[in-house]
Amino acid sequence: MAQAAWQAQTRGYPQQQQQAGYSGHYAAAGGAPVPAAASVQQPVAPPHGGGRFPVPQQGAMGQPGMPAAPQKRAPPPGAEQGPLKQMRAGPGGHGGAQGGAPGHVPVPPPQGGAHAAPAPQAAQGPAKETYVVSSSGRDSDEVVLRTLVGEYVEKGVNHGRKVYMKVHDKAVPDYVDVLLYYWDSRDGANFEGWWFGNKLGGTQVWSHCKDSGLLPPGAGWKIPWDGQVRPALSVRNKEAMLKAEGEEKLRILHDEVTKAESEANHILEQAQGAGSSGMASGYLEAEQLLAPQVPVLSELVKKVQDSQRFAAGDAVKHFQHINNTIRNLHDAVSNELNNMKNSRLKVEHDQKQKAVEERDTVAFEELLPEALEKTNAAEDMVEKTFITSEMIVACGDDFDMVKQSLEETERSAKAAQSAIGEARIYLNAKLATTKRFADAVRERASAELGKLQQQLQEAQNKLNPLKNVRQEFHQRKEAQKVVAEVDEKMVLAEVDIDRAEEMVALLKSDPSKDGLAQAQTALQVAETHINKAVQLFETKNQSAAAGAPLEELSKLGPRGEAGRKRIAQLRASLKEAGERASAEGYLEEAASKVQLVTDALAKVEDSESQFQDGEDIPLEDALASVKVSEGAAAAAQTASSMARMFIQMKTLEVKRFSSGPAVEASQKLTAFQQQLDVAVKRLAELKSGVSRRKRTALVREAESRVGNAEAMVEKVKEAANVLADDSRLMAMSAEEIRQASEKTSACEKAANEALVEVRKFVTARQIEAKGKDSSVEVSTELIKFQTRLSSAQSEVAKQRKLFTSVEQRLAVKKLIEEADRKLKETEEKVAKAIDAVAALATLGVDAGDAKESDKSVKEAELAVQEAQISSRTTLRFIEAQSRSQGFAKDAMARLEPRAKDCQEKVQAASTQIKERSEMIFVRNILHEAEGKLADCDAAFQKATEAEQPLLQAEGGASLDKAALAELEKAIQAAHTAATGAKTFMSMKRLAVKRMSEASSQAGNEGLTKMQGAVDDTIKKISEMRARSAELKRAALRAR
């Protein structure tokens, strides 16, 4: 029961510890500050001998039966060991506990040196020591042991020894901070030794070992601190513990590996001895020996690898050596097992294969003799057929013997074909059977039977021609007839070739067109006959059978080729004779064309000789003579071009003739070409003179036409002169204007027609002047004429503009007068609006002036609106007229600046009236707000006056109830006036915000100032209301 009560008390230890002020924590080695302990605590006595676990601030306050624990005093200043420090906490230092029991001295938290944080280490400091606290007894389920058991990591130094803190285990509920630290004898011998506690120098401790070593002792720990030693509780260095465990595992594994290696080597020797016989039974025995060793070694390999992961220090090398040894041994056993298994399978397969081969060899030897017999019989039948076929040729013309031999050969061929087919079927069947044989037997059978099939194929090839022996006999007979037919055709063709050869020989002495035609005809007939004979030979030769008839037919082929060669030679001779005849015809025609050129050139010279240079002849005669000379020169040019083209073409043609006719014709055509070149050169000189006279005549004609056109333009200018002056135009009557316009229009029409015709003429001459006979002087003159025509055309257009714009100019004048009138009216309205706006500045803000101000503002707005409408309408009218073309555009452009100036003035006036209206509105608002403020002040003053007698009265009895009611009423009236004024000002501030910046600023400033006064009044009213309430309470108390 005591044990259960103790455990129940310990379950609430974390909450009680937090209530008792044990909420401090220790800094890590990085140098973070350590929070101070809680305020001064009551001493807590560690448990002793009874199994009860004391709770902080419980059971240690002078209860009977609970001895107090020895108290540790704080170390003197400067006695700190290491950087881990505990800060003082709470006012009052470490004096006695408040309300503590007599005889108990409270233990203050260590200050200055008892609890310090470790100093900052380098970025890579030495590894921190770790200790493992464990219990090997049956009491490991006790709360104290569960609290102490775990890993402790170095956290600092205290009293020259390292301090260790338990590693937090998140899986453990109700975790408690536990420290393992050393305390020296400065507080007495009872405090010296190593302690398990929740803080340095704290009163909550679980275990104590009176040992002064530099490292935590491994055994001798008392639980409770003043109880009996628990031998099952041990404190060991983690690294040393892991090293010892690793060495123990290494030793055990080394023994197991040594034993396994010995057994495995023995088994390997036995297996190798069993497999050395080379028999399947030996290999099977070896497998049975090796198979059980493989899983045993695999498990040992896994065990070594698992233990190797936790090895440290020198043990790593030993583990690697053991791992390599056991892995090599495992691989050796596995490989040997696989080798034995593979060897056994190979021996068994070889034995089965040998038995199959012996069986298949016997089967093949049984079928081979019959296959040889059938193949030899088929070959003998084919040989017999071949012998009987030779008798057909040997019989010659003996038809009865030939017929008998044919029948015998056919019967023998059928029998041989039947024997070959039977043998082939048998071989194919046996080949299909051999596919089921073993590989070696199958290859031998395929080779032997393949040879027999090859023999049958050779016999078949030898038999195939003999199967058609009767057909070949009849073909030989037909071939003899064909040879006779081809020979007849060949003889007739050779006769035609001889006849054509005679006719070509006659042409060499007397070439004529008739002779050429007859020879051509004869040669064509001979060529046709020889081609037919050769074609018949080739056709029969392709369809003829082999043998003696084919050899006789082949002898006729060279005769056909010889005939074709003779025809080719005759055709060459005939071509040369035809070329000579053609060349003579070309030369005659060339001579006639050159003569035509000479005659045309003579006519040009006759025409030019009639005019001498420097003679002054009329323009019409000059133009007529130029036209005649041009005609003659054109005819001569045409004749020379045709002659040149003919000679060039025929020169190219004769170059393709044979060497003899080509040389003679080329020489004569070259002579004609030279004559033609001389004539062409002379023609060019004559044409140059004609062109020069033509250019002179053309310039004279153009000058005449341009001058006439310019004269007509002057007439137009004279007729339109009357309409050029606006003052004269306005003074003329409508009939006079009409007559002047019609006259000017008629002159303008005639001038335009003349200018168009002259421009066409000059343009045509410019186009002609760009030819190969162009002249710079003529082109320059024609360009000058074009310039003169352009100037004249411009002058006509200018004059046309004058008389066509008469009505438009009159309309524009009226339009300008109307625009000027509208603009003047607009300017008057703008001036009126500006004056009305200027008058608004003198208006006041009195009640009488407000109506006058509103009236003035409305009148000014109306004037500005009327001026805006007028200026906008006038400007739109002027802009609309300015977009038109002609006189109105320039005239309206001069009025547009005045219209825009009016619009700008109106806009400025509109802006001013808006500002003036806003200022008047702001003045009215401020004036009204001032009235509200005055009403508020008056109501507050009335309330003040009502309050004054009440404040002067002494004692609550002298307060009049009616006076209090009057005061309350006055205060309510003042409050209503103040809130009304504040609401009014807030609403008007919203209205002022929508105005322009200047008006808004002025209104906000005035309203803000007055609202401040209202706020002060409201504050005073609130104070007055409070005093009034106090007066009421005083009156009630007095009653």
Residue pairs with C-beta under 8 A, 6 or more apart in sequence:
2 50
2 51
2 52
3 51
5 52
6 51
6 52
6 53
6 143
7 143
9 52
9 53
9 55
10 53
10 55
10 143
11 174
12 55
13 53
13 55
13 174
13 176
14 174
14 175
14 176
16 55
16 56
16 57
16 58
17 23
17 56
17 176
17 198
17 204
19 57
20 38
20 41
20 56
20 57
21 37
21 38
21 39
21 41
22 37
22 38
22 56
22 198
22 199
22 202
22 204
23 38
24 34
24 35
24 36
24 37
24 38
24 86
24 199
25 34
25 35
25 177
26 34
26 84
26 115
26 117
26 155
26 156
26 165
26 177
26 179
26 199
27 33
27 34
27 84
27 117
27 118
27 156
28 118
28 155
29 118
29 120
29 121
29 125
29 128
29 154
29 155
29 156
30 120
31 83
31 117
31 118
31 119
31 120
32 117
33 87
33 117
34 84
34 85
34 86
34 87
34 115
34 116
34 117
35 87
35 89
36 86
36 87
36 88
36 89
36 90
36 109
37 86
37 89
37 109
37 199
37 202
38 89
38 90
39 89
39 90
39 92
40 90
40 92
40 94
40 95
40 96
40 97
40 98
40 106
40 108
41 56
41 57
41 97
41 106
41 107
41 109
41 203
42 56
42 57
42 60
42 61
42 97
42 100
42 104
42 106
43 60
43 68
43 69
43 71
43 97
43 100
43 104
43 105
43 106
43 107
43 203
44 54
44 55
44 56
44 57
44 59
44 60
44 69
44 203
44 204
45 54
45 59
45 60
45 66
45 67
45 68
45 69
45 203
46 54
46 69
46 205
46 206
46 208
46 224
46 225
46 226
47 53
47 54
47 224
47 225
47 227
48 67
48 224
48 225
48 226
48 227
49 224
49 226
49 227
49 228
52 59
53 143
53 144
54 60
54 66
56 203
56 204
59 66
60 66
60 68
60 69
60 104
60 203
61 100
61 101
61 104
62 101
62 102
62 103
62 104
68 103
68 104
69 203
69 205
69 225
69 226
70 187
70 188
70 190
70 191
71 105
71 106
71 107
71 187
71 203
72 107
72 183
72 187
72 191
72 201
73 186
73 187
74 94
74 108
74 110
74 111
74 112
74 114
74 201
75 110
75 112
75 113
75 114
75 159
75 186
76 186
77 112
77 113
78 112
78 113
79 112
79 113
79 186
80 112
80 113
80 114
80 116
81 113
81 116
81 157
81 158
81 159
81 160
81 161
82 116
82 118
82 119
82 156
82 157
82 158
82 162
82 163
83 116
83 117
83 118
83 119
83 156
83 157
84 115
84 116
84 117
84 118
84 155
84 156
84 157
84 158
84 163
84 200
85 112
85 113
85 114
85 115
85 116
85 117
86 109
86 110
86 111
86 114
86 115
86 116
86 199
86 200
86 201
87 111
88 94
88 109
88 111
88 112
89 109
93 108
93 111
94 106
94 108
94 109
94 111
95 106
95 108
96 105
96 106
97 104
97 106
100 106
107 201
107 202
107 203
109 115
109 199
109 201
109 202
110 200
110 201
114 158
114 200
114 201
115 158
115 199
115 200
115 201
116 156
116 157
116 158
117 156
118 155
118 156
118 157
128 153
128 154
129 153
129 154
129 162
129 164
129 237
129 238
129 239
130 151
130 152
130 153
130 154
130 164
130 237
130 238
130 239
131 151
131 152
131 164
131 180
131 216
131 235
131 236
131 237
131 238
132 150
132 151
132 152
132 235
132 236
132 237
132 238
132 241
133 148
133 149
133 150
133 151
133 152
133 180
133 233
133 234
133 235
134 149
134 233
134 234
134 236
135 145
135 149
135 230
135 232
135 233
135 234
136 232
136 234
137 230
137 231
137 232
137 233
138 232
139 145
139 230
139 232
140 146
140 149
140 232
144 206
144 207
144 223
144 224
145 223
145 233
146 172
147 176
147 178
147 206
148 178
148 196
148 206
148 207
148 233
150 166
150 167
150 169
150 178
151 166
151 167
151 238
152 164
152 165
152 166
152 167
152 178
152 180
153 164
153 165
153 167
154 162
154 163
154 164
155 163
155 164
155 165
155 179
156 162
156 163
157 163
158 181
158 182
158 183
158 200
159 181
159 182
159 183
159 184
160 182
160 184
160 214
161 181
161 182
161 194
161 214
161 215
162 215
163 179
163 180
163 181
163 182
163 200
164 179
164 180
164 181
164 216
165 177
165 178
165 179
165 180
166 177
166 178
166 179
166 180
168 175
169 175
176 198
177 198
177 199
178 196
178 197
178 198
178 206
179 195
179 196
179 197
179 198
179 199
179 200
180 194
180 195
180 196
180 216
180 235
181 194
181 195
181 197
181 200
182 193
182 194
182 195
182 212
183 191
183 192
183 193
183 195
183 201
184 191
184 192
184 212
185 191
185 192
192 210
192 212
193 208
193 209
193 210
193 211
193 212
194 208
194 209
194 211
194 216
194 217
195 205
195 207
195 208
195 225
196 205
196 206
196 207
196 208
196 221
197 204
197 205
197 206
198 204
198 205
205 225
206 223
206 224
206 225
207 221
207 222
207 223
207 224
207 225
207 230
207 233
208 221
208 222
208 225
208 226
209 216
209 217
209 220
209 221
209 222
210 220
211 217
211 220
215 237
216 235
217 235
218 234
218 235
218 236
219 229
219 231
219 233
219 234
219 235
220 229
221 229
221 230
221 233
221 235
222 228
222 229
222 230
223 230
223 233
239 312
242 310
242 312
243 312
243 313
243 315
245 310
246 307
246 310
246 311
246 312
246 313
246 315
247 315
249 307
249 310
250 307
250 311
250 315
250 318
250 319
250 322
253 303
253 304
253 307
253 319
253 322
254 318
254 322
256 300
256 303
257 300
257 304
257 322
257 325
257 326
260 296
260 297
260 300
260 326
260 329
261 325
261 326
261 329
263 293
264 293
264 297
264 329
264 332
264 333
265 329
267 289
267 290
267 293
267 333
268 290
268 332
268 333
268 336
270 286
270 289
271 285
271 286
271 287
271 289
271 290
271 336
271 340
272 286
272 336
274 282
274 283
274 285
274 286
274 289
275 282
275 283
275 285
275 286
275 340
275 343
276 282
278 347
279 347
280 344
280 347
280 348
280 351
283 340
283 341
283 343
283 344
283 347
284 344
286 336
286 340
287 337
287 340
287 341
287 344
290 333
290 336
290 337
290 340
291 337
293 333
294 330
294 333
294 334
294 337
297 326
297 329
297 330
297 333
298 330
300 326
300 330
301 323
301 326
301 327
301 330
304 319
304 322
304 323
304 326
305 323
307 319
308 316
308 319
308 320
308 323
311 318
311 319
353 438
356 438
357 438
357 440
357 441
360 434
360 437
360 438
360 441
360 442
361 441
363 433
363 437
364 434
364 437
364 441
364 444
364 445
367 430
367 433
368 448
370 426
371 423
371 426
371 427
371 430
371 449
371 452
372 452
374 419
374 422
374 423
374 426
374 427
375 423
375 427
375 452
375 455
375 456
377 419
377 423
378 416
378 419
378 420
378 422
378 423
378 456
378 459
379 455
379 459
381 412
381 415
381 416
381 419
381 420
382 416
382 420
382 459
382 462
382 463
384 412
384 416
385 409
385 412
385 413
385 415
385 416
385 463
385 466
386 462
386 466
388 405
388 408
388 409
388 412
389 405
389 409
389 466
389 469
391 401
391 405
391 408
391 409
392 402
392 405
392 406
392 409
392 469
392 473
395 401
395 402
395 405
402 473
406 469
406 470
406 473
409 466
409 469
410 469
410 470
413 463
413 466
413 467
413 469
416 459
416 463
417 463
417 467
420 456
420 459
420 460
420 463
423 452
423 456
424 453
424 456
427 449
427 452
427 453
427 456
430 445
430 449
431 445
431 446
431 449
434 441
434 442
434 445
434 446
434 449
435 442
437 445
465 472
472 545
472 547
475 544
475 545
476 545
476 547
476 548
476 549
479 540
479 544
479 545
479 547
479 549
479 550
479 552
479 553
480 549
480 552
482 540
482 544
482 549
482 553
483 549
483 552
483 553
483 556
485 536
485 540
486 533
486 536
486 537
486 540
486 553
486 556
487 556
489 529
489 532
489 533
489 536
490 530
490 533
490 537
490 556
490 559
490 560
490 563
492 529
492 533
493 526
493 529
493 530
493 532
493 533
493 560
493 563
494 530
494 559
494 563
496 522
496 525
496 526
496 529
496 530
497 526
497 530
497 563
497 566
497 567
497 570
499 522
499 526
500 519
500 522
500 523
500 525
500 526
500 567
500 570
501 566
501 570
503 515
503 518
503 519
503 522
503 523
504 519
504 523
504 570
504 573
504 574
504 577
506 515
506 519
507 515
507 516
507 519
507 573
507 574
507 577
508 573
508 577
511 577
511 580
511 581
512 581
513 581
516 574
516 577
516 578
516 581
519 574
519 577
520 574
523 567
523 570
523 571
523 574
526 563
526 567
527 567
530 560
530 563
530 564
530 567
531 564
533 560
533 563
534 560
534 561
534 563
534 564
537 553
537 556
537 557
537 560
540 553
541 550
541 553
541 554
541 557
544 550
544 553
575 658
576 657
576 658
576 660
576 661
579 654
579 657
579 658
579 661
579 662
580 660
580 661
582 657
583 654
583 657
583 661
583 662
583 664
583 665
586 650
586 653
586 654
586 665
586 669
587 665
587 668
587 669
587 672
589 646
590 643
590 646
590 647
590 650
590 668
590 669
590 672
591 672
593 639
593 642
593 643
593 646
593 647
594 643
594 672
594 675
594 676
594 679
596 639
596 643
597 636
597 639
597 640
597 643
597 676
597 679
597 680
598 679
600 632
600 635
600 636
600 639
600 640
601 636
601 679
601 682
601 683
601 686
603 632
603 635
603 636
604 629
604 632
604 633
604 636
604 683
604 686
604 687
604 690
605 686
607 625
607 628
607 629
607 632
608 629
608 686
608 689
608 690
610 625
611 617
611 625
611 693
617 625
619 697
619 700
619 701
619 704
622 693
622 696
622 697
622 700
623 697
623 701
625 693
626 690
626 693
626 694
626 697
629 686
629 690
629 693
630 690
630 694
633 683
633 686
633 687
633 690
636 683
637 683
637 687
640 676
640 679
640 680
640 683
643 672
643 676
644 673
644 676
644 680
647 669
647 672
647 673
647 676
650 665
650 669
651 666
651 669
651 670
651 673
654 661
654 662
654 665
654 666
654 669
655 662
655 666
656 662
657 665
687 773
688 773
691 773
691 775
695 775
695 777
695 778
698 765
698 778
699 778
699 781
699 782
701 761
702 758
702 761
702 762
702 765
702 781
702 782
702 785
703 785
705 757
705 758
705 761
705 762
706 758
706 762
706 785
706 788
706 789
708 754
708 758
709 751
709 754
709 755
709 758
709 789
709 792
710 788
710 792
712 747
712 750
712 751
712 754
713 751
713 755
713 792
713 795
713 796
715 747
715 750
715 751
716 744
716 747
716 748
716 751
716 795
716 796
716 799
717 795
717 799
719 740
719 743
719 744
719 747
719 799
720 744
720 747
720 748
720 799
720 800
720 802
720 803
722 728
722 732
722 740
723 729
723 737
723 740
723 741
723 744
723 802
723 803
723 806
724 802
726 809
729 737
729 806
729 809
729 810
732 740
737 806
740 803
741 803
741 806
744 799
744 800
744 802
744 803
745 803
748 796
748 799
748 800
748 803
751 792
751 796
752 796
755 789
755 792
755 793
755 796
758 785
758 789
759 786
759 789
762 782
762 785
762 786
762 789
763 786
765 778
765 782
766 779
766 782
766 783
766 786
769 775
769 778
769 779
769 782
770 779
805 886
805 887
808 886
808 887
809 887
812 886
812 887
812 888
812 891
815 881
815 888
815 891
815 892
816 888
816 891
816 892
816 895
819 874
819 877
819 878
819 881
819 892
819 895
820 895
822 870
822 873
822 874
822 877
823 874
823 878
823 895
823 898
823 899
823 902
825 870
826 867
826 870
826 871
826 874
826 899
826 902
827 898
827 902
829 863
829 866
829 867
829 870
829 871
830 867
830 870
830 871
830 902
830 905
830 906
830 909
832 863
832 867
833 860
833 863
833 864
833 866
833 867
833 906
833 909
834 905
834 909
836 856
836 859
836 860
836 863
836 864
837 860
837 863
837 864
837 909
837 912
837 913
837 916
839 856
839 860
840 853
840 856
840 857
840 860
840 913
840 916
840 917
840 920
841 916
843 849
843 852
843 853
843 856
843 920
844 853
845 853
845 920
845 923
845 924
845 927
850 924
853 920
857 913
857 916
857 917
857 920
860 913
860 916
861 913
861 917
864 906
864 909
864 910
864 913
867 902
867 906
867 909
868 906
868 907
868 910
871 899
871 902
871 903
871 906
872 903
874 899
874 902
875 896
875 899
875 900
875 902
875 903
878 892
878 895
878 896
878 899
879 892
879 896
881 888
881 889
881 892
882 888
882 889
882 892
882 893
882 896
883 889
914 996
915 996
915 998
915 999
918 995
918 996
918 999
919 999
919 1002
921 995
921 999
922 992
922 995
922 999
922 1002
922 1003
922 1006
925 988
925 991
925 992
925 1003
925 1007
926 1003
926 1006
926 1007
926 1010
928 984
929 981
929 984
929 985
929 988
929 1006
929 1007
929 1010
930 1010
932 977
932 980
932 981
932 984
932 985
933 981
933 1010
933 1013
933 1014
935 977
935 981
936 974
936 977
936 978
936 980
936 981
936 1014
936 1017
937 1017
938 977
939 970
939 973
939 974
939 976
939 977
939 978
940 974
940 977
940 978
940 1017
940 1020
940 1021
942 970
942 973
942 974
943 967
943 970
943 971
943 973
943 974
943 1021
943 1024
944 1024
945 970
946 963
946 966
946 967
946 970
947 967
947 970
947 1024
947 1027
947 1028
949 963
950 959
950 960
950 963
950 964
950 967
950 1031
951 1027
953 959
955 1038
956 1034
956 1035
956 1036
956 1037
956 1038
956 1039
957 1038
957 1039
959 1031
959 1034
959 1035
959 1038
961 1035
964 1028
964 1031
964 1032
964 1035
967 1028
967 1031
968 1028
971 1021
971 1024
971 1025
971 1028
974 1017
974 1021
974 1024
975 1018
975 1021
975 1025
978 1014
978 1017
978 1018
978 1021
979 1018
981 1010
981 1014
982 1011
982 1014
982 1015
982 1018
985 1007
985 1010
985 1011
985 1014
986 1011
988 1003
988 1007
989 1003
989 1004
989 1007
989 1008
989 1011
992 999
992 1000
992 1003
992 1004
992 1007
993 1000
993 1004
994 1000
995 1003
